[in-house]
Amino acid sequence: MIDQYPEVKAVIDKIGDAQKEADCKTLFDMMSHITKQPPKIWRGSMVGFGEYKYTQKNGREGRWFLTGFCQRKKFLVIYVIAGFYRYEALLKELGKFETGVSCLYVKQLADVDKVVLAELIGLSIDYMKSQYEII
């Protein structure tokens, strides 16, 4: 399926580490299945799925993806846009990771339970759909 999206395949193939590339392809398949949306490259190396519109406090509007991922030097970053405080019980089952505001950092997908990860991503997307205009 990833072959249908040459720009995404090119980003993943550039990683240069077979395991990291395999992890990204697994995430690609998972997010494609969950979102039923085509991927789009954001900011050069982020693979995002779905899109929503938001308005900042100053009135400026923007668009961002509902979920996505990218491979950084040290971590695979999985974007859980809704954040994590709603999902504390689920995070206890997830495995080994670190978090930022809406970033889940894992060294490799083998460190986390993929079923729990898919549930977390799905819940985040559901929340975002309930709060924002989906494009």
N, C-alpha and C positions, 0 to 999 in steps of 0.2 A: 504493500500500500504506500509505503514511503516513496517508492519510485515515481509515483504520480505527482510528487512535489519536489522537483529538482532543486529548488532554492533551499528547502529544508534539508534534503539529503546532502547537499554541498556543505552546509554548516556542520552537520554531524560528521561527515567524512573528514573534515578538516581537523577534528579533535586530535587524531594521531595516536590514540590508545584504544586498542580493540575492546577492552572491557567497558570503558567509558562510552564508546560508541554504541555498544550493545545495550547498555543501560538507557541511553537516550532513545534508541529505537524502541525499547520496551515502553518507555514513557510516552513516546509518540503514539504507539498502538493503544495504550491505555487511555490517553486523553482523547484520541480520536473516537474511541468507542464511547466514552462517557459523554462527551460534548456533542457528538454527531455533527461537528463543525470542521471545516477545513483549517489547516494550520496557516499561520502567517508569520513571517519574520519581523520582529520588532527590534529596533536599535541594533541591527547588525547580527546579533547572535542569539536572541531570545526567540524561542518557538512558542507562539501563543495560539490559543484556541478560543473561539467565540470573541465577542466584543461587547462592551457596554459603554454607555455615555454617562459622564459625571459632571457636576458643576462644583467648582471650588467656592470657598467662602467669598472670594473677591468677584465672583460672577463668571470667571473664566471657565469655559467648558473644555472638556477633554474626552478622549477615548482610550480605553485600555482593554487588555484581554481578560477573559474570565479565569483562565488557568493557563499555565505554560511551564516551560523549563529552559534551562541553559546549563552548559557545562562550563564551570570556571576552573581555574588552575587547581584549587584545593578541593572544591566541593561541586557536587551536582546540586543545582538550585531548582527547587520545585516551588512554583508560585501558587500559594493558597491565599487568594486575594482577600477573602473574608477575614483573614487573621486566624488566631488560634484559641482565644479565650473561651469561645463557645464549645470547643471540642477537647477540653482537658481530659475527659475520661477516655476518649478515643486515642489521644496522644500517648497515654500510659500503655497502650497495646501496640504502638507503632514500632518500637525498636530503638535503634541508636541514631540520633539526629541532634541538630541544633536548630534554633529558630531565630528569625528576625521579625519584623512587624508582619509581613506576609510572605516571608521566605522560609522554606524548609530546606535546611542544608544537610545533605547526606554525602558520605564519602563514596558509597556505592549502594545500588539498590538492594543488594544482598543484606544490607544492615537493617532493612525495614520489612515489615509485613506488607506485601503488595495488595492484599485484600483490604487491609485497614487503610492503606494509602488511597486506594480507589474510593473507599467510602468517604474518607476525609475530603478528597477532591470533589466528589459528587455533592456532599453537603455544603461545601463552600460555594459551588456553582449555584445550587438551589437558593442559598441565602442571597447571593448577588442578584439573581434574577428577581427575587422578591423586593429588592431595595432600589434597583436601578433600571433605566431604560436599556433594554437589550437591542443591539443593532444587528 
